[in-house]
C-alpha cells in the first residue's frame, strides 16, 4: 500500500514539474541573491580627520604629531586584515560637518591644538580629542570603537607609556573564520525544506482535487499510510533541494563546517516536519488553487519569522534541555536553524544540540497528530 502510494506520488511530482522546479530551485536562487547582497553591501566606515595640531620644535625641526597620526592610521588600516575603515583629511570644521550631514562620512575626529605638546608634558596630562557624528547611527558607533582603539595604540607607542591592559580576542567555534555570507547560509539551507510546504501540500491535495482520493477511501487506507507514501517522495525532493542549495553555496565560497551527518539529520527532520505541517494545510483546502492562495500565508510566516530569510531570535519563554523556547518555537524550522547555526558556527556536536532536536521532534509530532486527525476527518472520512 505505502510503496504504491510512494511510486504514484513520484510520478505525479514529475508530471507537475513546474512545482518541483520551484521547490528545488528557490533556495539555491536565494543563495545567489544573498551572495550579491553581501558583495554589494560590504561594510565600510569613513573617518574624517581635522588636524588642528600646531606641532612642536624638536632639534630645530617642527614635528606635528597630528600629521604623524594621519600616516599611522593609514598604515594601520592597510596592514590590518579586513578592517572596514577609510580615512579622509578635511581642512575645515564646517566642511567636515557638511560631509557628515550628507552621509559622506561617519565620524569626525578633531585633533586638538596641543596634541604634540602633550607628549612633552611631564604631568601626564592626556590630550582631549573631539569626535562628532550621529550618535544614533550604527556606523558612528562602529567607527568610534575602531578609532578609539587606533588612537590608544598610537599614543601608547609614540609616548612610550605602557598600555594599562591588553585584550586577547578568542573566537567561539568557527566564528572567527566566517564571513557575513557564511552566517546567512544555515537559514537559507533550511529554507530549502520550508519550500516543501507547498510542494507536499499540492502532492497531497492533488488526490482530492482529481477525485482519486475516492479510490483510496475504498481501499480502507488510513491517513498515516497516505502520509508515509506521499511524504517519502517529498523527503526525496527535500534532500535534492538541500543538496542543490548546499552545492550553490559551496560554489560561492561557503564551507560546511561541523558534522555533515548531523547536518543531514537536521535537514531531514526539518523536511519531515514540513511534510507533517503540509497535511494540516491540506486538511483545510480542497484544490491546488486553494493551496496556492491559502498556503502563501504560512509559507511567508515560516520564511521570515523563523530566521530562514533574516536572522531573528525571540525572548525565551521557557527552557528545554538548556535550550530557550520562544513563541517562534511553534514553527519547527526555528529549531533546525538554531541547531545548524551551532554546528556550522560553533562546531557543536550532538550533545550540544539535543535541546533543538527534542523541540524539533516534539513540534513535528504535534503537526503529525493535528494533521492526521484533521485530514482523516476532512478528506478520508466515510459517510
N, C-alpha and C positions, 0 to 999 in steps of 0.2 A: 504493500500500500504506500508506504513512505517513499520507496525508491521510484515508484511510478509517478508520484506527485513531483518528486525531485526532477526526473527527466522531463516531464511535461513543463515544469517551471523554467527549466533551462531553455527549452525550445521556444516558449513564449517570450522569454527575455531576449533571445536572439531575433525574434520577429519584431519586437519593439526596440530596434537598435538605436533609435534616437534617445530614448530614455536611458539605455545602457551607456551610450556615449556621453550623455550629460553627467551621469553618475560617476563614471570613472575619470572624466576629464576636468571637472570643475576644480577639484582640489589641486591638481598639478597646475592648472591655469592660475590659481591664486598664488602658488609658489612663485611663478614668474612675475605676477603683479607686485607681490611684496618685495621681490628682489629689485625690481625697478624703483619702487618707492624708497627702499633702503639706499640704493645707489644715488638717487636724485635728492635725498634729504639727509646726507651725512652732516652731522652737527658741526658747525663752525662758529666760533665766537670771536668778535672783533674788539680788540683793546685799543683805545685811543690814548696816547700819552702826550701830555702837555708838560714840557720840561721848563720850569721857571728857575732852575738852579743857577746861581751866579758863579759857582765854581770857587776854587781857591788857588793860591800860588804856591807851588812846591818846587824848590830848586830853580827859581826863576822861570818856571813853566806853569801855565794855567792848566789846572786839572778840573774837569767838570764831571763829577760822578753821576750826574743825570744822564750825560751822553754815554758814559761807560755802562750804565744800567741798560740803556737802549740797545747797545751791542750785546750785552749779556743775555737779555731776554730773547733777542733774535736767535742767538746761538743755542740757547736752552730749548727753544721750540724746535729748531731744526735737528737737534741731537736727541730729543725725546720722542720715542716711537708713538705715533698716532695721537699726539697731543692736538686737540682741535682748536688751536688759537692762531690768530694772526694779529700783527701789531702795526699800527699806523701812527705816525707822528703828526701832531697838529701844532700850530703856532699861535692859536688864539682861542680863548675860552668860548667866546660866542660862536666861533666856527665849530668847535667841538660839540657844544650843546645842540647846535643845529643838526649836526650829523646824528646825534643820539635821538633827537625827535623824529628824524626821517628814517630811523632804523638802519642807518648805515654804520652804526657802531653799537656795541652792547654795554660798554663801560668806559668811563674816562678816568684815567689816573693823572692827578696833578702833582708833580714833583715840586716840593717846596723850595723857596729861595735859598735856605740854609742847609740844603741836603749835603753838600760837600763839606761844609764847616762842621757838621755834626760828627764827622769821622775823627776830627781833631779835638772834640770836646771830651776832656778827661772826666767830666762829671757823670758820664754815662747817659747823657740825655739822648733820647731817641728822636729821629725826625718824625714830623707829623705830616702824613700824606692825606690827600683828599681824593675820594673816589665818588663819581657821580654816575647815576643811572636810574633806570626804572626798577624800584625795589620789588615790584610785583612780578617782574619778569624772571622766568627760569634761566634765560640766557645771562641775565645780570648776575644771578646767584652763582651759577657755574663759573662765570668769568671771574667773579670776586674771589672764589675759593682758589682757583688756579693762580690768580695774580698775587694773592696773599702768600702763597707758598713760594712763588718765584722771588718776590721781594725779600722774604725771610732768608731764602737761600743766598741771595746776592749780598745782603747786609752782613750775614754771618761770615761769608767767605772774604769779603772786602775788608771788614773791620777786624777780622781775626777773633771776634767774640764767639765763644763756644755756644753751640745751639743748646738750649735748655733741655731738649728732648729730641728723640728721633722716633719715627713710626715705621714699622715694617708691615707692609700690606700682604696678607695671606688670603688668596682666593679660596672660596668654598667650592670644592669639587673641581669641575672643569670651567668654572665661571670666568677665570682669568684668560681663557683661550677662546672665548666666544664673542662673536660679533652680534649686532642687533638682529641681523637676519637669522642667525642661529637661534636666538631667543624666541623668534616668532614661529619657528618650524614645528615644535611639538603640537601647538594648537592647530596648525594647518594640516598636519598629518591626521589628527583626529577629525578634522573637517571632512576628510575623505570618507569616514564612517558615518558622519551625520547625513551626508548626501544619500545614504541608503534609505533614509526615511521615506522619500518619495518613491524611489525605485521599488522598495519592498512593498509599500502600500499599494502601488499600482499593480504589482505582480499578484497581490492577494485579491484586490478588489476586481481585477480583470475577470476572475472566475465568477464573481457576482454579476458584473456588467454583461458578460457574454452568456449568462444563464447556465454555464457548465457546473456551477455550484449545485444545481438540482440533481445531477447525476452523482455528485459526491455525497449528497444527503442520502440518496437511496442506497449507497454503499455502507451506510451506518458509520461513516468516517467521523472521528472526533476532531475537535479543534486542535488538539495537541499534535495529531498526526499530520494535519494540514500544515500547521506551523513549522514542524520539523522538515517536511518535504520542501515547502517553498523557502523556508529560512536557510536550508542548506545551500540552495542555489545562490541566495543573496549573500551568504557569508563568503562564497567563492568570488562573487562580484566585488565584495568589500576588500578582500585580500588583494585582488588585482588592482583595485583603485589605490589601496595603501602603498603597494609596491611601486606603482607608476608615480605616485606623489613623492615617495622617497627617492626614486631614481631622478626625478626632475630636480629635487632639492640638492641631491648629491652632485649633479652636473653643474649646478650654480655655486658649489663650494661648501655645502652643508656636510658635516661629518657626523655620522650616527655614533655617539659615544655611549658607553654603558653596554649592558647586556642586550644583544639582539633578540634572544629568546624571550626576555621579559618584554621587550618592545612588541613582539608578535603576540604574546599573551594578552597584553593590554589592548591592543588594537582589535584582536579577535573578540575579546569580551565586549569591547565597545560596539563592535558590529552586531553581535548577538543582542545587545541591549537596544540598539536602534531598530532591529527587526521586531523585537518584542513590543516596542512603542508603536511600530507601524501597524501592529494588529489592533491596537486601541484606535488609531486613526482610521483604519479600515472599517472598524465597527460602526463608526459614525458617518460613513459615506457609502454611496451606492453605485457610483460610477467613477470612471477615470477623470472625467471633467470635474467632479466634486473634489476629488483628491487634489488636483492641481490648483483649485481655488482655496479649499479649506486648509490643505497641507502647508501652504506658504506661511501661515501664522506660526505654528510650532517650529517650522524649519528655521525661520529667522530668529525666533527666541533662542533656539539651541545654538545657532551660529554666533549670535552677538552677545549672549548673556552667560555663556559657559567659559569664555576665554578662548574660543576657537579662532575667531577673526581678530579679536583685540584682547590683550591681557586684561583680566578682570578678577578681582577677588573680593568676596563679601565678608562681612563680620561673622565669625563662628558663633553659632547658636548653641552647639554642644560639641563634645569631642568623642571620637570613636577610635580606640587603639592609638590615642595620641594625635589623631588627625581631626582637624576642625571641620565641622559640617555647617555650612551656611545655607540660606534659602536656595542658593543655586544648586545645592546638592540634590534637589528633586530632579534635576536634569543630569542624567548619568555621564555625559561627556565631560562634565566638570571634574569628576574624579579621575577619568582617564587622562585628561590633560595634566592634572596635578601630578599623577604618577609618572607620566612621560617627562615632565619637567625635571623631576627628581633624578630620573635615570640619566637623561641627556645632559643636565647641567651640573648636578651634584655627584654623579657617579654612584647613585644609590643602588642597593641590592634588594632582593625580595623582601627581607625583613623590614626594610625602611619604607616600603610602600604597601604594607599589609592593611593599613587603615583605608587607603584608597581602594584597594582591591575588595575589601569587605563591603565598603559603601557601594561600589560599583555592582557587586553581586546582589546586594540587598535591593537596590533600586531596580535592577534588571528583573529580579524575582517579582517585585511589585508590579512592574509593567506586564510580565507574563500572566500573573493572576488576573489583573484587571482586563487584559487583552483577551485571554481565553474565555473568561466569563461573558464579557460583552459581545465578542464576536460569535460565540456559540448561541447566545440569545438572539442576536440581531439577524444573523445570516444562516445559521445551521439548525435552528430550532425547527422541529417538525410539528406541523399543525394536526 
